[in-house]
């Protein structure tokens, strides 16, 4: 039901328009990998390996304007650290685009998830290793989110 594109969208932005027109915006997720360098959030390709000249926030606006239905933002500075999500950048993204933002990169404990929904204003959050290695049980996390008045299916 959904298609996620990342580096291919940067290399060919028209792809976003074409996919949104063909399948509908609700099906198109544009993933954006970015690093904060000297105070600026810059888009990177190939899982954060190749820098571009694109500013995260400018690219996010363009992505939304082109018809993306969601943005999956991964902070390459936070990814794998388990020190929490990039909540300031997430909150800014949430303010400048009118499409859902998925937080990625940095989950290490349940409070990080609470914080990304409250402080980061994320609409969803993605994590991998904390679930793969059973550091956080999904059922327990869902109860914690609900206890913090965050809407979640249990």
Order of alpha helices (4+ residues) and beta strands (2+ residues): beta-alpha-alpha-beta-beta-beta-alpha-beta-alpha-beta-alpha-beta-alpha-alpha
